[in-house]
Structures are given as structure tokens and as C-alpha cells.
């Protein structure tokens, strides 16, 4: 999964692909983490997460 992809990029020394992966992770994880934080801070557990987004 993700760990293998990161390991392969590091071993290949492909900085451009690594930066692309970081951009994709950030675009996917930032909204997810913000939603989780908002739900936890408001004690609201009806979190609406779009699980269809791919990394």
C-alpha cells in the first residue's frame, strides 16, 4: 500500500514522483482530518466522509 509506494520512491530516488505523492496525500488527507477534528471538537459523531477519493 502506501508504505510500499513511499519505499519504492525513496529507493528509486524519484523526487518528482515523491512530491506528486505528497501532493495527492495532502489533498486527500487534509479534508478528512479537518472533518474528523471538527466532529471530535463538537462531540458530533455523524461524520460525512467521501471514502471514494483515491490517493
MDTraj code that builds the backbone (N, CA, C; nanometers):
import mdtraj as md
import numpy as np

residues = "UNK UNK UNK UNK UNK UNK UNK UNK UNK UNK UNK UNK UNK UNK UNK UNK UNK UNK UNK UNK UNK UNK UNK UNK UNK UNK UNK UNK UNK UNK UNK UNK UNK UNK UNK UNK UNK UNK UNK UNK UNK UNK UNK UNK UNK UNK UNK UNK UNK UNK UNK UNK UNK UNK UNK".split()
xyz = np.array([
    [0.0804, -0.1165, 0.0000],
    [0.0000, 0.0000, 0.0000],
    [0.0865, 0.1253, 0.0000],
    [0.0497, 0.2151, 0.0835],
    [0.1155, 0.3452, 0.0906],
    [0.2614, 0.3330, 0.1320],
    [0.2891, 0.2519, 0.2319],
    [0.4276, 0.2349, 0.2780],
    [0.5163, 0.1803, 0.1667],
    [0.4647, 0.0866, 0.0898],
    [0.5419, 0.0299, -0.0208],
    [0.5677, 0.1352, -0.1280],
    [0.4674, 0.2156, -0.1590],
    [0.4841, 0.3210, -0.2597],
    [0.5908, 0.4203, -0.2168],
    [0.5888, 0.4595, -0.0912],
    [0.6893, 0.5526, -0.0391],
    [0.8269, 0.4890, -0.0437],
    [0.8373, 0.3643, -0.0012],
    [0.9657, 0.2940, -0.0025],
    [1.0218, 0.2855, -0.1444],
    [0.9375, 0.2535, -0.2409],
    [0.9825, 0.2424, -0.3798],
    [1.0305, 0.3769, -0.4335],
    [0.9601, 0.4839, -0.3990],
    [1.0022, 0.6166, -0.4438],
    [1.1360, 0.6556, -0.3827],
    [1.1537, 0.6244, -0.2556],
    [1.2803, 0.6566, -0.1892],
    [1.3954, 0.5786, -0.2503],
    [1.3725, 0.4511, -0.2765],
    [1.4778, 0.3680, -0.3343],
    [1.5116, 0.4116, -0.4766],
    [1.4119, 0.4560, -0.5513],
    [1.4341, 0.4974, -0.6898],
    [1.4936, 0.6377, -0.6990],
    [1.4850, 0.7124, -0.5901],
    [1.5361, 0.8485, -0.5912],
    [1.4560, 0.9409, -0.6812],
    [1.3287, 0.9097, -0.7016],
    [1.2427, 0.9875, -0.7908],
    [1.1740, 1.0990, -0.7121],
    [1.2412, 1.2123, -0.7021],
    [1.1894, 1.3237, -0.6226],
    [1.0582, 1.3776, -0.6792],
    [1.0469, 1.3865, -0.8110],
    [0.9249, 1.4402, -0.8719],
    [0.8040, 1.3533, -0.8380],
    [0.8201, 1.2229, -0.8475],
    [0.7104, 1.1315, -0.8132],
    [0.6797, 1.1390, -0.6639],
    [0.7832, 1.1552, -0.5828],
    [0.7629, 1.1681, -0.4386],
    [0.6833, 1.2926, -0.4038],
    [0.7161, 1.4033, -0.4693],
    [0.6428, 1.5278, -0.4458],
    [0.4986, 1.5162, -0.4936],
    [0.4778, 1.4464, -0.6046],
    [0.3426, 1.4235, -0.6545],
    [0.2617, 1.3408, -0.5548],
    [0.3233, 1.2381, -0.4989],
    [0.2556, 1.1551, -0.3994],
    [0.2191, 1.2380, -0.2766],
    [0.3099, 1.3223, -0.2315],
    [0.2826, 1.4081, -0.1158],
    [0.1652, 1.5010, -0.1461],
    [0.1625, 1.5599, -0.2650],
    [0.0507, 1.6473, -0.3034],
    [-0.0817, 1.5719, -0.3010],
    [-0.0826, 1.4494, -0.3536],
    [-0.2055, 1.3694, -0.3561],
    [-0.2491, 1.3309, -0.2150],
    [-0.1535, 1.2940, -0.1313],
    [-0.1861, 1.2596, 0.0074],
    [-0.2433, 1.3800, 0.0809],
    [-0.1794, 1.4932, 0.0636],
    [-0.2247, 1.6152, 0.1297],
    [-0.3658, 1.6524, 0.0853],
    [-0.3937, 1.6417, -0.0445],
    [-0.5262, 1.6751, -0.0965],
    [-0.6335, 1.5809, -0.0427],
    [-0.5969, 1.4579, -0.0183],
    [-0.6924, 1.3592, 0.0316],
    [-0.7066, 1.3646, 0.1832],
    [-0.5944, 1.3702, 0.2531],
    [-0.5973, 1.3592, 0.3986],
    [-0.6372, 1.4880, 0.4700],
    [-0.6030, 1.6036, 0.4147],
    [-0.6350, 1.7287, 0.4828],
    [-0.7851, 1.7444, 0.5061],
    [-0.8703, 1.7287, 0.4043],
    [-1.0142, 1.7409, 0.4304],
    [-1.0660, 1.6342, 0.5275],
    [-1.0129, 1.5141, 0.5173],
    [-1.0538, 1.4067, 0.6075],
    [-1.0191, 1.4417, 0.7515],
    [-0.8966, 1.4842, 0.7747],
    [-0.8535, 1.5186, 0.9099],
    [-0.9293, 1.6391, 0.9643],
    [-0.9586, 1.7361, 0.8794],
    [-1.0369, 1.8518, 0.9229],
    [-1.1774, 1.8097, 0.9644],
    [-1.2388, 1.7194, 0.8892],
    [-1.3724, 1.6698, 0.9238],
    [-1.3711, 1.5942, 1.0558],
    [-1.2694, 1.5108, 1.0733],
    [-1.2582, 1.4356, 1.1986],
    [-1.2376, 1.5283, 1.3171],
    [-1.1510, 1.6281, 1.3014],
    [-1.1260, 1.7242, 1.4097],
    [-1.2541, 1.7991, 1.4455],
    [-1.3251, 1.8458, 1.3431],
    [-1.4493, 1.9195, 1.3657],
    [-1.5505, 1.8335, 1.4409],
    [-1.5638, 1.7085, 1.4002],
    [-1.6591, 1.6186, 1.4655],
    [-1.6207, 1.5930, 1.6104],
    [-1.4929, 1.5694, 1.6348],
    [-1.4487, 1.5407, 1.7711],
    [-1.4596, 1.6634, 1.8613],
    [-1.4277, 1.7799, 1.8077],
    [-1.4349, 1.9019, 1.8880],
    [-1.5788, 1.9396, 1.9209],
    [-1.6727, 1.8994, 1.8371],
    [-1.8127, 1.9343, 1.8605],
    [-1.8904, 1.8182, 1.9225],
    [-1.8203, 1.7096, 1.9547],
    [-1.8842, 1.5883, 2.0079],
    [-1.9906, 1.5347, 1.9127],
    [-1.9729, 1.5625, 1.7846],
    [-2.0666, 1.5167, 1.6821],
    [-2.0012, 1.3991, 1.6112],
    [-2.0695, 1.2867, 1.6098],
    [-2.0080, 1.1683, 1.5509],
    [-2.0703, 1.1297, 1.4166],
    [-2.1530, 1.2167, 1.3594],
    [-2.2113, 1.1873, 1.2282],
    [-2.1227, 1.2489, 1.1194],
    [-2.0058, 1.1919, 1.1053],
    [-1.9050, 1.2437, 1.0143],
    [-1.9377, 1.2001, 0.8721],
    [-1.9417, 1.2964, 0.7813],
    [-1.9675, 1.2675, 0.6400],
    [-1.8343, 1.2678, 0.5660],
    [-1.7835, 1.1492, 0.5374],
    [-1.6538, 1.1349, 0.4724],
    [-1.6733, 1.0733, 0.3352],
    [-1.6104, 1.1331, 0.2353],
    [-1.6151, 1.0799, 0.0992],
    [-1.5034, 0.9769, 0.0846],
    [-1.5358, 0.8498, 0.1056],
    [-1.4358, 0.7425, 0.1009],
    [-1.4008, 0.7024, -0.0415],
    [-1.4690, 0.7619, -0.1397],
    [-1.4430, 0.7242, -0.2787],
    [-1.3171, 0.7886, -0.3349],
    [-1.2623, 0.8882, -0.2649],
    [-1.1411, 0.9545, -0.3140],
    [-1.0231, 0.8598, -0.3023],
    [-0.9449, 0.8563, -0.4070],
    [-0.8274, 0.7691, -0.4087],
    [-0.7015, 0.8502, -0.3882],
    [-0.6076, 0.7879, -0.3249],
    [-0.4775, 0.8521, -0.3037],
    [-0.3904, 0.8209, -0.4224],
])
top = md.Topology()
chain = top.add_chain()
for i, resn in enumerate(residues, 1):
    res = top.add_residue(resn, chain, resSeq=i)
    for name in ("N", "CA", "C"):
        top.add_atom(name, md.element.get_by_symbol(name[0]), res)
traj = md.Trajectory(xyz[None], top)
